[in-house]
């Protein structure tokens, strides 16, 4: 059968603008997962969030470094 999954794709960034808030309902919100080695190959920007599969920690990029969320 056909799937109801819609995957937006772009050759550049996809930006979501909302005048209120963005709400995810009926499902978890999933962020990108990387090993520490793969994470270190990224070109991050302050505010980026990932899940580190090497350390099993959520991490954010802040003030030029990756930090664990506790």
WOMODA-V247224 format. One record per residue. N is the residue number from 1. RES is the residue in three letters. PHI is phi in radians with two decimals (* if undefined). OMEGA is omega in degrees with one decimal (999 if undefined). Layout:
n | res | phi | omega
N | RES | PHI | OMEGA
N | RES | PHI | OMEGA
This chain:
n | res | phi | omega
1 | UNK | * | -179.6
2 | UNK | -1.47 | -178.8
3 | UNK | -1.74 | 176.6
4 | UNK | -1.61 | -178.7
5 | UNK | -1.32 | 175.8
6 | UNK | -2.04 | -178.4
7 | UNK | -2.01 | 176.5
8 | UNK | -1.25 | 178.5
9 | UNK | -2.26 | 179.4
10 | UNK | -2.71 | 175.2
11 | UNK | -1.43 | 178.7
12 | UNK | -2.39 | 179.7
13 | UNK | -1.29 | 169.6
14 | UNK | -1.99 | -177.5
15 | UNK | -2.03 | 178.7
16 | UNK | -1.97 | 178.3
17 | UNK | -1.97 | 177.8
18 | UNK | -2.35 | 178.9
19 | UNK | -1.39 | 177.0
20 | UNK | -1.95 | 179.5
21 | UNK | -2.36 | 174.7
22 | UNK | -1.82 | -175.8
23 | UNK | -2.11 | 174.1
24 | UNK | -1.83 | -179.6
25 | UNK | -2.13 | 173.8
26 | UNK | 1.20 | 179.1
27 | UNK | -2.87 | 176.2
28 | UNK | -1.30 | 173.4
29 | UNK | -1.70 | -174.9
30 | UNK | -1.97 | 175.8
31 | UNK | -1.82 | -179.7
32 | UNK | -1.09 | 178.6
33 | UNK | -1.97 | -180.0
34 | UNK | -2.47 | 165.9
35 | UNK | -1.29 | 177.1
36 | UNK | -1.03 | -179.9
37 | UNK | -1.08 | 179.3
38 | UNK | -1.16 | 178.3
39 | UNK | -1.02 | -177.4
40 | UNK | -1.21 | 177.1
41 | UNK | -1.58 | 179.6
42 | UNK | -1.28 | 170.5
43 | UNK | -1.95 | -171.6
44 | UNK | -1.31 | 174.9
45 | UNK | -2.17 | 176.8
46 | UNK | -0.87 | -179.0
47 | UNK | 1.84 | 177.8
48 | UNK | -1.18 | 179.8
49 | UNK | -2.27 | 176.3
50 | UNK | -2.43 | 167.6
51 | UNK | -1.93 | -179.2
52 | UNK | -1.59 | -177.2
53 | UNK | -1.37 | 175.6
54 | UNK | -1.31 | -177.1
55 | UNK | -1.76 | -175.7
56 | UNK | 0.97 | 179.6
57 | UNK | -2.33 | 167.1
58 | UNK | -1.31 | -179.5
59 | UNK | -2.33 | 174.6
60 | UNK | -2.20 | 178.3
61 | UNK | -1.69 | -175.3
62 | UNK | -2.44 | 177.7
63 | UNK | 0.95 | 174.6
64 | UNK | 1.49 | 178.8
65 | UNK | -2.45 | 174.3
66 | UNK | -1.43 | 178.7
67 | UNK | -2.20 | 176.6
68 | UNK | -1.33 | 170.5
69 | UNK | -1.56 | -178.3
70 | UNK | -1.98 | 999
